[in-house]
Amino acid sequence: MLELRNINKYYNPGTINEMCLFRDFNLTILDQEFVSVVGSNGSGKTSMLNIICGSIPTDQGSIIVNQTDITTMSEFKRLRKIGRVYQNPAMGTCPSMTILENMSLADNKGQSFNLRWGTNKKRIERYKESLKSLNLGLEDKLDVTVGALSGGQRQAMALLMATMTPIEFLILDEHTAALDPKTAELIMELTDRIVKEKKLTTIMVTHNLRYAVEYGNRLLMMHQGNVVIDQAGNNKRTLKIEDILDKFNEISIECGN
Ligand SMILES: Nc1ncnc2c1ncn2[C@@H]1O[C@H](COP(=O)(O)OP(=O)(O)OP(=O)(O)O)[C@@H](O)[C@H]1O
């Protein structure tokens, strides 16, 4: 379980540009929840992910994972137990290394460098097996550098690599936004399959309202650093895109847009 407790986050504190994004922000995410997060530009979605991953500090409050306070834990340490896939397919993989090297790197995530690194026949077979599950033919391209793959192939690999070792959370930061519609669909289906197979607790930020409604078992909508829609279970299952659009409209009228 992940708990964000009484989080305060200021940007540019003490300057003329000071901005309080989160004021007493609270959120609890249960194990195996697949949470879609939507919201207008600047509503705080990426900042929330960054706070969870330790990429940015908070000014107040605590981050608790399974009763352990990780508020002061470094990003590097947190990422041992968090798989993160970014919007840019270039970010989740190492483009100058081969598919095999990338798989080996992901397989050894969080471990200190030692002689157990490297690959052997058994490992290669295992990597091939998981690459095969992507249905992209990557299992026959182990020696190809990842930089030579298409954006969709790289994002599929990023997803596979992020979930290769046991993780507490999968964080998806608009991970289909840079892909063409058909590839995005493929990556979403793959995401859903991996999340279900591995029973992952997942937080997915997306601007695609259809994906947010269709996938996952909880939906959050954020606005100005607050959660303005939070629906799970049956309420989430019956939620429609129009419901979210209505809320978007309501908010923009309130904001005078
Ligand atoms: N490093 C930063 N320094 C100053 N302000 C920032 C910084 N990062 C984010 N902000 C501000 O915080 C607010 C929330 O930004 P954030 O990127 O978290 O929103 P978002 O919901 O992810 O937006 P988008 O949908 O456009 O990606 C915005 O007003 C943004 O300008």
The ligand as a Tripos MOL2 file, in Angstrom:
@<TRIPOS>MOLECULE
LIG
   31    33     1     0     0
SMALL
NO_CHARGES

@<TRIPOS>ATOM
      1 N1         10.3980   22.1300  -11.8390 N.pl3     1 LIG1
      2 C1          9.3780   22.9680  -11.7600 C.ar      1 LIG1
      3 N2          9.5670   24.2560  -11.4040 N.ar      1 LIG1
      4 C2          8.5370   25.1130  -11.3160 C.ar      1 LIG1
      5 N3          7.2600   24.7860  -11.5290 N.ar      1 LIG1
      6 C3          6.9970   23.5240  -11.8950 C.ar      1 LIG1
      7 C4          8.0400   22.5560  -12.0240 C.ar      1 LIG1
      8 N4          7.4890   21.3800  -12.3820 N.ar      1 LIG1
      9 C5          6.1660   21.6070  -12.4880 C.ar      1 LIG1
     10 N5          5.8680   22.8860  -12.1940 N.ar      1 LIG1
     11 C6          4.5390   23.4910  -12.1810 C.3       1 LIG1
     12 O1          3.6820   22.6770  -11.3930 O.3       1 LIG1
     13 C7          2.3940   22.5540  -11.9980 C.3       1 LIG1
     14 C8          2.0840   21.0930  -12.2000 C.3       1 LIG1
     15 O2          2.9560   20.5700  -13.1890 O.3       1 LIG1
     16 P1          2.9280   19.0150  -13.5890 P.3       1 LIG1
     17 O3          3.9430   18.8390  -14.6440 O.co2     1 LIG1
     18 O4          3.0170   18.1970  -12.3820 O.co2     1 LIG1
     19 O5          1.4590   18.9150  -14.1940 O.3       1 LIG1
     20 P2          0.8350   17.7870  -15.1330 P.3       1 LIG1
     21 O6         -0.5530   17.5670  -14.6340 O.co2     1 LIG1
     22 O7          1.7120   16.6150  -15.1900 O.co2     1 LIG1
     23 O8          0.7950   18.5420  -16.5230 O.3       1 LIG1
     24 P3          0.8640   17.9620  -18.0300 P.3       1 LIG1
     25 O9         -0.4250   17.2780  -18.2790 O.co2     1 LIG1
     26 O10         1.0130   19.1970  -18.8460 O.co2     1 LIG1
     27 O11         2.0440   17.0620  -18.1210 O.co2     1 LIG1
     28 C9          2.4520   23.3790  -13.2830 C.3       1 LIG1
     29 O12         1.9040   24.6460  -13.0420 O.3       1 LIG1
     30 C10         3.9320   23.4880  -13.5780 C.3       1 LIG1
     31 O13         4.2190   24.6870  -14.2510 O.3       1 LIG1
@<TRIPOS>BOND
     1     1     2 1
     2     2     3 ar
     3     2     7 ar
     4     3     4 ar
     5     4     5 ar
     6     5     6 ar
     7     6     7 ar
     8     6    10 ar
     9     7     8 ar
    10     8     9 ar
    11     9    10 ar
    12    10    11 1
    13    11    12 1
    14    11    30 1
    15    12    13 1
    16    13    14 1
    17    13    28 1
    18    14    15 1
    19    15    16 1
    20    16    17 2
    21    16    18 1
    22    16    19 1
    23    19    20 1
    24    20    21 2
    25    20    22 1
    26    20    23 1
    27    23    24 1
    28    24    25 2
    29    24    26 1
    30    24    27 1
    31    28    29 1
    32    28    30 1
    33    30    31 1
@<TRIPOS>SUBSTRUCTURE
     1 LIG1         1 GROUP 0 **** ****
